[in-house]
């Protein structure tokens, strides 16, 4: 299965709201979110 690439949306001013949100989370929630993103990256729409 082909692995998907994670690309964060970038606004015209150069900010990446989704990435900034993930980085603003506490350590435990950030780990959960990054694990979920990694699962989506590996399994894509088959998840």
C-alpha positions in Angstrom: 0.0 0.0 0.0 1.3 3.4 -0.9 2.0 5.7 2.0 0.3 9.1 2.0 2.2 12.4 2.5 1.2 14.8 5.3 1.0 18.3 4.0 -0.2 21.2 6.3 -2.3 23.9 4.8 -0.4 27.2 4.6 -2.1 30.5 4.6 -1.0 33.5 2.5 0.8 35.0 5.5 2.9 31.8 5.9 1.2 30.4 9.0 0.1 26.8 9.2 -3.0 26.7 11.5 -3.4 23.0 11.8 0.3 22.5 12.6 0.2 25.3 15.1 -2.9 23.8 16.8 -1.1 20.4 17.1 2.0 22.0 18.6 -0.2 24.0 21.1 -1.6 20.8 22.6 -0.3 19.4 25.9 2.2 16.5 25.5 -0.4 13.7 26.0 -2.9 15.0 23.5 -0.2 15.9 21.0 1.1 12.3 21.1 -2.4 11.0 20.5 -3.0 13.4 17.6 0.4 12.6 16.0 -0.3 8.9 16.3 -3.6 9.4 14.5 -2.0 11.5 11.8 0.6 8.7 11.4 -2.1 6.1 11.1 -3.8 8.2 8.4 -0.5 8.6 6.6 0.1 4.8 6.5 -3.5 3.6 5.8 -5.1 6.6 4.0 -8.7 6.2 3.1 -8.6 2.5 4.1 -8.5 3.5 7.8 
